[in-house]
Amino acid sequence: MFSKSRINEPGPKADDKSKAPETQVSKPNMDFTPSAPKGKVSASVLSSDLTIVGNLRTTGDIQVEGTVEGDIRAHLLTVGESATIRGEIVADDIVVNGRVIGRVRGLKVRLTATARVEGDIIHKTIAIESGAHFEGSVQRQEDPLAQGRISAPAPQAQLAPPLGASSTPAQKPGDGV
């Protein structure tokens, strides 16, 4: 009733079958495509032994571990624990673990317990962990990225007298002229 089949026996057909998958496996290696989507690029990392003097601008992500003396503009900016940034930082998402001396502008700003920030923070949302050191002011804006480096002329408008007002001090009744 049962008969032996050549499929189970070792022979040339078994070798042919083992060779066929090898050629199929090697073909995809020639047509390699990255596993990450083409739109997603890994973050640029500035190592702890690197010092940059100048401004940085990217539409991608930056992780700073060294020292930057200049302004940084990015999509996601991570300031490492060993990092020091002297200048304005502007990004959609900012995580500060190290030291920033200058203005911080971001849609989402997070100061971790190891953060040291000396400067104003303009944000849409903010989180400050216990232990973070912060010296400056905090201001919420609906779109903090739209603001330029130079402040709006609002302070000058506040100094101007209202319409119809005299620039000389008002005299009290009884003061002789």
C-alpha positions as CSV (number, residue, x, y, z in Angstrom):
1,M,0.0,0.0,0.0
2,F,2.8,2.4,0.9
3,S,5.5,3.1,-1.6
4,K,8.7,5.1,-1.3
5,S,8.8,8.3,-3.1
6,R,11.8,10.0,-4.5
7,I,10.9,13.2,-2.8
8,N,12.1,11.9,0.5
9,E,15.3,10.4,-0.9
10,P,18.4,12.4,-1.2
11,G,19.4,13.0,-4.7
12,P,19.9,15.6,-7.5
13,K,16.3,16.9,-7.2
14,A,16.9,17.8,-3.5
15,D,20.1,19.7,-4.6
16,D,18.2,21.5,-7.3
17,K,15.5,22.6,-4.7
18,S,18.2,23.8,-2.3
19,K,19.9,25.8,-5.0
20,A,16.6,27.5,-6.2
21,P,16.0,29.3,-2.9
22,E,19.6,30.5,-2.8
23,T,19.1,32.4,-6.1
24,Q,15.8,33.8,-4.9
25,V,17.4,35.0,-1.7
26,S,20.4,36.6,-3.4
27,K,18.1,38.5,-5.9
28,P,16.4,40.6,-3.2
29,N,19.8,41.5,-1.8
30,M,20.7,43.2,-5.0
31,D,17.4,45.2,-4.9
32,F,17.8,46.3,-1.3
33,T,15.3,48.8,0.0
34,P,15.7,50.4,3.5
35,S,13.3,49.2,6.1
36,A,12.5,52.7,7.3
37,P,10.2,54.9,5.1
38,K,12.0,57.2,2.7
39,G,10.5,60.3,4.4
40,K,11.9,59.4,7.8
41,V,15.6,60.3,8.3
42,S,17.5,59.6,11.5
43,A,18.5,62.4,13.8
44,S,21.8,64.2,13.4
45,V,23.9,63.7,16.5
46,L,26.5,66.2,17.6
47,S,28.8,64.3,19.9
48,S,30.0,65.5,23.3
49,D,33.5,66.3,22.0
50,L,32.2,68.6,19.3
51,T,32.0,72.4,19.5
52,I,30.2,74.4,16.8
53,V,30.4,78.1,16.4
54,G,27.6,79.2,14.1
55,N,23.9,78.7,13.4
56,L,22.3,75.3,12.6
57,R,19.2,74.9,10.5
58,T,17.4,71.7,9.4
59,T,13.9,70.4,8.8
60,G,14.9,67.2,10.5
61,D,15.9,66.2,14.0
62,I,19.0,67.1,15.9
63,Q,20.5,65.6,19.1
64,V,23.1,67.9,20.7
65,E,25.6,66.3,23.1
66,G,28.4,68.9,22.6
67,T,28.5,72.7,22.6
68,V,26.8,75.0,20.1
69,E,27.4,78.8,20.1
70,G,24.7,80.0,17.8
71,D,21.1,79.6,17.0
72,I,19.4,76.2,16.2
73,R,16.3,75.7,14.2
74,A,15.0,72.1,13.7
75,H,11.9,69.9,13.8
76,L,12.8,68.0,16.9
77,L,15.7,69.2,19.1
78,T,17.1,67.1,21.9
79,V,19.6,68.8,24.2
80,G,21.7,66.1,25.9
81,E,22.8,66.1,29.5
82,S,26.4,67.0,28.6
83,A,25.3,69.7,26.0
84,T,25.5,73.5,26.3
85,I,23.8,75.8,23.8
86,R,24.4,79.5,23.8
87,G,21.8,81.0,21.5
88,E,18.1,80.8,20.5
89,I,16.6,77.4,19.8
90,V,13.5,77.1,17.7
91,A,11.8,73.7,17.1
92,D,8.4,72.0,16.9
93,D,9.4,69.7,19.7
94,I,12.2,70.5,22.2
95,V,13.5,68.3,25.0
96,V,16.1,69.9,27.3
97,N,18.3,67.6,29.4
98,G,21.3,69.9,29.4
99,R,22.1,73.6,29.5
100,V,20.6,76.3,27.3
101,I,21.6,80.0,27.6
102,G,19.2,81.9,25.4
103,R,15.6,82.0,24.2
104,V,13.6,78.8,23.7
105,R,10.7,78.8,21.2
106,G,8.7,75.6,20.5
107,L,5.3,74.2,20.1
108,K,6.1,71.5,22.7
109,V,8.8,72.2,25.2
110,R,9.9,69.8,27.9
111,L,12.5,70.5,30.6
112,T,13.7,67.3,32.3
113,A,15.1,67.0,35.9
114,T,18.6,67.6,34.6
115,A,17.8,70.7,32.5
116,R,19.4,74.1,33.1
117,V,17.8,77.0,31.2
118,E,18.7,80.7,31.4
119,G,16.4,82.6,29.1
120,D,12.8,83.1,28.1
121,I,10.6,80.2,27.0
122,I,7.8,80.8,24.4
123,H,5.7,77.7,23.9
124,K,2.3,76.3,23.1
125,T,2.6,73.5,25.6
126,I,5.3,73.1,28.3
127,A,6.3,70.5,30.9
128,I,8.9,71.2,33.6
129,E,10.0,68.2,35.7
130,S,10.9,68.5,39.3
131,G,14.6,69.3,39.7
132,A,14.9,71.4,36.5
133,H,16.6,74.8,36.9
134,F,14.9,77.6,35.0
135,E,15.7,81.3,35.1
136,G,13.6,83.5,32.9
137,S,10.0,84.0,31.9
138,V,7.5,81.7,30.3
139,Q,5.0,82.8,27.8
140,R,2.3,80.8,26.1
141,Q,1.5,81.6,22.4
142,E,-0.7,79.8,20.0
143,D,2.0,79.8,17.3
144,P,5.4,80.5,19.0
145,L,7.3,79.6,15.8
146,A,5.9,82.5,13.9
147,Q,7.5,85.1,16.1
148,G,10.7,86.6,14.8
149,R,13.9,87.2,16.7
150,I,13.1,90.9,17.0
151,S,10.1,91.6,19.2
152,A,7.0,93.2,17.8
153,P,6.8,97.0,18.1
154,A,4.1,96.7,20.9
155,P,6.4,98.2,23.6
156,Q,6.8,101.4,21.5
157,A,3.1,101.7,21.0
158,Q,2.6,101.5,24.7
159,L,5.0,104.4,25.2
160,A,3.1,106.7,22.9
161,P,0.4,108.9,24.5
162,P,-3.2,108.2,23.6
163,L,-4.9,110.3,20.9
164,G,-5.9,113.7,22.0
165,A,-3.6,113.6,25.1
166,S,-0.9,116.2,25.6
167,S,2.7,115.2,26.0
168,T,3.1,117.7,28.8
169,P,1.9,116.9,32.3
170,A,-1.6,118.0,33.2
171,Q,-1.8,121.0,35.4
172,K,-3.9,120.9,38.6
173,P,-6.5,123.5,39.2
174,G,-5.0,126.3,41.2
175,D,-1.5,126.0,39.7
176,G,-0.7,129.4,38.3
177,V,0.7,129.9,34.9
